[in-house]
Amino acid sequence: MCSCQGTANEQLHVHSDECRYSCNIHRGERPYSCGECNRAFSQQGSLKRHQRTHNGERPYACKVCSKAFFQKSHLIKHQQTHIGERPYDCGVCNKSFSRRYVLTTHQRIHSGERPFPCDLCNKAFRDKGSLIKHQHVHSGDLVSTCAVCSKTFSRKSTLIIHHRVHSGERPYACEVCSKTFSLKSSLITHQRIHSGERPFTCDMCNKAFSDRGSLIKHQGIHSGKRTCTCAVCSKTFSRKSSLITHQRIHSGECPYACEVCSKRFIDKSNLMKHQHIHTGERPYTCKVCSKAFGQKMHLNRHQNTHSGERSYTCEVCRKAFSQKSYMIRHLRIHSGERPYACEVCSKAFSRKCHLIKHRHIHSGE
């Protein structure tokens, strides 16, 4: 408590600013309100810092790289990245950090701990900042509007990131292959291609992944829950997004187009793999012979030439294959399945490449 506790109200007016702020904290008063979102604060300095989230002001700039920050404390933390000191090590993946609380938050990736639950929907988060951002969904506190598409956001910083969808700005570049990204998180995930880091591990089989989304998809294999069923071929999926992508095989929809050659794809990942043809990027390297590949599946296929491993066996005829995709195609010989149908004459095929060749009959190409 401050030394002024118990003084008369008229005496409070002559207190120093420091004392008055202290009194506001003890009495629970929040006399300083934000004109944008009506959030209240006990100190004028806290209000000024908060207002920077609306106006985008970043008065504290790093002298080394010119990156700017809302708060001086954030600048001080950032400067440690240039010093290079990282005394806090993760015992699971050996990644090191300059601050202990960042290590604590990181360790929750491995443990799955999410100690910050939302009171309204029980969704839980690894850190308090993510919870606060999520709570805007319930409060309806949307104060920043995109001038292009009218989409609204609770934070100006989020709006700035969204603008990159329209402008095409990609300010984050990979130092290894020069590929650029609109989000820093996307760059961090991409860099794991080069480093080989896989911080997300499955509790059931210990298989590791470079991003959390891939781990979640993988975990559906163990749960056995496949609640999404294709109305055309009755194939089931654990995620609705996987079903939607699969249905494009039947509909022929290819919403992702290459800007260079206009070739179209059913999902974004296949487009990104295809773009390596134009860029010449080959981020996947064989550790045995140093041969590089544009796609990970091509590297995996190549590595079997060194090991000779054929770990996928047909249960019908016991023929062995080096890749699961090869075995799946082979199984259609026994099952008679033909999932690729021509939209013109309804003729069906067991392989997509056969359907593509067949389409030339109708197109005359």
C-alpha positions in Angstrom: 0.0 0.0 0.0 1.2 3.6 -0.5 2.1 5.8 2.4 -1.0 8.0 1.8 -3.5 5.5 2.9 -6.1 7.0 5.2 -5.5 10.7 4.3 -8.4 13.0 3.6 -9.8 13.2 0.1 -8.8 16.8 -0.3 -5.2 15.9 0.4 -5.1 13.3 -2.4 -5.2 16.2 -5.0 -1.8 17.4 -4.0 -0.1 14.0 -4.1 2.7 13.5 -6.6 1.8 11.6 -9.8 3.5 8.5 -8.5 1.5 8.5 -5.3 -1.8 9.2 -7.2 -1.2 6.2 -9.5 -0.5 4.0 -6.5 -3.7 5.1 -4.8 -5.7 4.3 -8.0 -4.3 0.8 -8.0 -5.2 0.2 -4.3 -8.7 1.7 -4.7 -9.4 -0.1 -7.9 -10.0 3.1 -9.8 -9.4 3.2 -13.6 -9.9 6.9 -14.6 -8.2 6.7 -17.9 -10.3 5.3 -20.8 -9.4 4.5 -24.4 -11.4 6.5 -26.9 -11.3 3.6 -29.4 -12.4 0.6 -27.3 -13.4 2.1 -23.9 -10.9 -0.1 -22.1 -10.0 1.6 -18.8 -6.6 2.0 -17.0 -5.4 3.1 -13.6 -2.4 4.9 -15.0 -2.1 7.4 -17.9 1.1 5.7 -19.1 -0.7 2.4 -19.4 -3.4 4.1 -21.5 -0.7 5.6 -23.8 0.9 2.2 -24.3 -2.4 0.6 -25.0 -3.4 3.3 -27.6 -0.4 2.2 -29.7 -2.2 -1.0 -30.5 -4.8 1.1 -32.3 -2.6 3.8 -33.9 0.3 1.5 -34.8 2.9 3.8 -33.2 6.1 2.0 -32.4 8.4 4.6 -30.7 11.2 2.2 -29.6 13.5 1.1 -32.4 16.4 -1.3 -32.4 19.7 0.4 -33.3 21.0 -2.8 -34.9 18.1 -3.9 -37.2 15.7 -0.9 -37.0 12.8 -3.2 -35.8 10.4 -1.1 -33.8 8.2 -1.9 -30.7 5.2 -0.6 -28.8 7.0 -0.9 -25.4 10.5 -0.3 -24.2 10.5 -3.6 -22.4 9.8 -5.4 -25.7 12.8 -3.6 -27.3 15.1 -4.7 -24.4 13.9 -8.3 -24.8 14.5 -8.1 -28.6 18.0 -6.8 -28.2 19.0 -10.1 -26.6 18.6 -11.8 -30.0 21.5 -9.7 -31.3 23.7 -10.5 -28.2 23.2 -14.2 -28.9 22.9 -15.2 -25.3 20.4 -18.1 -24.8 21.0 -19.6 -21.4 17.7 -21.5 -21.2 17.6 -24.9 -23.0 14.6 -27.1 -23.7 15.3 -30.6 -22.4 13.2 -32.2 -25.1 14.4 -30.7 -28.4 17.5 -28.7 -27.1 16.2 -25.4 -28.5 17.6 -22.5 -26.5 16.0 -19.3 -25.3 17.1 -15.9 -24.0 14.3 -15.7 -21.4 13.0 -18.3 -19.0 9.3 -17.5 -19.5 9.7 -18.1 -23.3 11.2 -21.5 -22.5 8.3 -22.3 -20.2 5.8 -21.4 -22.9 7.8 -23.4 -25.5 7.8 -26.5 -23.3 4.0 -26.6 -23.4 4.3 -27.5 -27.1 5.8 -30.8 -26.0 3.7 -31.4 -22.9 0.4 -30.3 -24.5 -0.3 -28.1 -21.4 -2.8 -25.3 -22.0 -3.2 -23.5 -18.7 -5.2 -20.5 -19.9 -8.9 -21.5 -20.6 -11.6 -19.2 -22.0 -14.4 -18.8 -19.4 -17.0 -18.7 -22.2 -16.2 -21.6 -24.4 -13.5 -23.6 -22.5 -11.0 -23.4 -25.3 -7.6 -23.4 -23.8 -4.3 -21.7 -24.7 -0.6 -22.1 -24.0 -0.1 -18.4 -23.2 -2.1 -15.6 -21.8 -1.6 -13.4 -24.9 -3.3 -15.9 -27.1 -6.2 -16.1 -24.7 -6.7 -12.4 -24.7 -6.7 -12.3 -28.5 -9.3 -15.1 -28.5 -11.6 -13.3 -26.0 -12.3 -10.6 -28.6 -14.3 -13.2 -30.5 -16.8 -13.3 -27.7 -16.7 -9.6 -26.7 -17.4 -8.4 -30.3 -14.7 -5.8 -29.7 -14.0 -5.2 -33.4 -12.5 -1.8 -33.9 -10.3 -2.0 -37.0 -11.9 -2.5 -40.5 -10.1 -3.4 -43.7 -10.7 -0.8 -46.4 -10.5 -3.4 -49.2 -12.9 -6.2 -48.0 -14.5 -4.6 -44.9 -13.4 -7.5 -42.7 -13.1 -6.3 -39.0 -10.5 -7.0 -36.4 -10.0 -6.5 -32.7 -6.4 -5.3 -33.0 -4.8 -2.9 -35.5 -1.7 -5.2 -35.6 -3.9 -8.0 -36.9 -5.4 -5.7 -39.5 -1.9 -4.8 -40.7 -1.1 -8.5 -41.2 -4.4 -9.0 -43.0 -3.6 -6.2 -45.4 -0.8 -8.4 -46.8 -3.4 -10.7 -48.3 -4.4 -7.8 -50.6 -1.0 -6.1 -51.1 1.0 -9.3 -51.6 3.7 -8.0 -49.1 5.9 -10.8 -47.8 8.4 -9.1 -45.3 9.9 -12.3 -43.9 12.6 -14.0 -45.9 14.4 -17.3 -45.4 18.1 -16.8 -45.1 18.8 -20.2 -46.6 16.7 -20.2 -49.8 15.3 -16.6 -49.9 11.7 -17.8 -49.9 9.5 -15.0 -48.5 6.4 -15.2 -46.2 3.7 -12.8 -45.0 3.8 -14.2 -41.5 6.8 -14.7 -39.2 5.2 -17.9 -37.9 5.1 -19.3 -41.5 8.8 -18.5 -41.9 9.7 -20.3 -38.6 7.7 -23.4 -39.8 9.5 -23.2 -43.2 12.9 -23.0 -41.6 12.4 -26.4 -40.1 12.7 -27.9 -43.6 16.3 -26.8 -43.6 17.1 -27.5 -39.9 15.2 -30.8 -39.7 13.6 -29.7 -36.4 10.4 -31.5 -35.6 9.2 -30.2 -32.2 5.7 -31.7 -32.3 5.7 -35.4 -31.3 2.8 -37.9 -31.3 2.3 -39.4 -27.8 1.1 -42.7 -29.4 3.9 -43.6 -31.8 6.6 -40.9 -31.2 6.4 -39.7 -34.8 7.5 -36.1 -35.0 6.3 -33.2 -37.1 7.5 -29.7 -38.0 4.1 -28.0 -37.3 1.2 -28.6 -34.9 -1.4 -28.9 -37.7 0.4 -31.9 -39.2 0.5 -33.6 -35.8 -3.2 -33.0 -35.3 -4.0 -34.6 -38.7 -1.8 -37.5 -37.9 -3.4 -38.1 -34.5 -6.7 -38.9 -36.3 -5.0 -42.2 -37.4 -4.8 -43.4 -33.8 -8.2 -42.1 -32.7 -10.0 -44.1 -35.4 -12.7 -41.5 -35.5 -13.7 -41.0 -39.1 -17.0 -39.1 -39.0 -16.8 -37.4 -42.4 -18.0 -39.6 -45.3 -17.7 -38.9 -49.0 -21.2 -39.1 -50.6 -19.7 -40.4 -53.9 -17.3 -43.2 -52.9 -18.1 -43.6 -49.2 -14.5 -43.0 -48.2 -14.3 -41.7 -44.6 -12.1 -39.0 -43.1 -11.3 -37.8 -39.6 -11.4 -34.1 -40.6 -13.9 -32.2 -42.6 -11.2 -30.3 -44.4 -9.7 -33.6 -45.7 -13.1 -34.6 -47.0 -13.6 -31.3 -48.8 -10.2 -31.7 -50.5 -11.0 -35.3 -51.4 -14.3 -34.4 -53.0 -12.5 -32.3 -55.6 -11.2 -35.6 -57.1 -14.8 -36.3 -58.0 -15.9 -32.8 -58.9 -12.7 -31.9 -60.8 -12.5 -28.6 -58.9 -9.0 -27.2 -58.8 -9.1 -23.9 -57.0 -5.3 -23.3 -56.7 -3.6 -22.0 -59.9 0.1 -21.6 -60.6 0.8 -17.9 -61.5 3.6 -19.0 -63.9 2.0 -21.7 -66.0 -1.7 -21.6 -64.9 -1.7 -25.3 -64.0 -4.3 -26.0 -61.3 -4.4 -28.1 -58.2 -6.9 -29.4 -55.7 -5.1 -28.2 -52.6 -2.5 -25.5 -51.7 0.2 -27.9 -50.7 0.3 -29.5 -54.2 0.5 -26.0 -55.7 3.5 -25.1 -53.4 5.3 -28.3 -54.4 4.7 -27.6 -58.1 6.1 -24.1 -57.8 9.5 -25.6 -57.0 9.7 -26.6 -60.7 9.7 -22.9 -61.6 11.9 -21.6 -58.8 14.3 -24.4 -59.0 14.2 -24.7 -55.2 15.3 -28.1 -53.8 15.1 -27.9 -50.1 15.2 -31.7 -49.3 18.7 -33.2 -49.5 19.7 -36.9 -49.2 22.1 -37.4 -46.3 23.8 -40.3 -48.1 24.6 -38.9 -51.5 23.6 -35.2 -51.2 21.2 -35.3 -54.0 18.5 -32.6 -53.6 14.7 -32.7 -54.3 11.9 -30.2 -54.6 9.5 -32.4 -52.7 9.9 -34.5 -49.5 8.1 -37.5 -51.0 10.7 -37.6 -53.8 13.5 -37.6 -51.2 11.7 -40.5 -49.3 11.4 -42.4 -52.6 15.0 -41.8 -53.4 16.3 -42.9 -50.0 14.8 -46.4 -50.6 17.4 -46.8 -53.4 20.0 -46.8 -50.7 18.2 -48.9 -48.1 16.2 -51.2 -50.5 13.4 -51.2 -47.9 9.9 -52.3 -48.9 7.9 -51.8 -45.8 4.4 -51.9 -47.4 3.0 -55.3 -48.2 -0.3 -56.2 -50.0 -2.4 -58.4 -47.8 -3.9 -60.1 -50.8 -0.9 -61.2 -52.8 2.0 -60.3 -50.4 3.7 -58.0 -53.0 5.9 -55.5 -51.2 6.3 -51.8 -52.0 8.6 -49.0 -51.0 5.8 -46.4 -50.6 2.3 -46.6 -49.2 0.9 -44.7 -52.2 2.2 -47.5 -54.5 0.5 -50.1 -52.4 -2.8 -48.2 -52.4 -2.7 -48.0 -56.2 -1.9 -51.7 -56.4 -4.8 -52.6 -54.1 -7.2 -51.3 -56.7 -6.3 -54.2 -58.9 -7.8 -56.5 -56.3 -10.7 -54.3 -55.1 -11.7 -53.0 -58.6 -12.0 -49.5 -57.2 -11.9 -46.7 -59.8 -12.1 -43.4 -58.0 -11.3 -41.1 -61.0 -14.4 -40.6 -63.2 -14.6 -38.7 -66.5 -17.1 -35.8 -66.2 -18.1 -36.2 -69.9 -18.7 -40.0 -70.3 -18.6 -41.2 -66.7 -15.9 -43.8 -67.6 -13.8 -44.5 -64.4 -10.2 -45.2 -63.8 -8.0 -46.5 -61.0 -5.3 -43.9 -61.5 -5.6 -40.1 -62.1 -3.0 -40.1 -64.8 -5.1 -42.6 -66.8 -8.1 -40.2 -66.5 -6.0 -37.3 -67.7 -4.9 -39.2 -70.8 -8.5 -40.3 -71.4 -9.8 -36.6 -71.4 -7.8 -36.0 -74.5 -10.3 -38.1 -76.4 -13.0 -35.6 -75.7 -10.9 -32.4 -76.0 -9.2 -33.4 -79.2 -5.8 -32.4 -77.9 
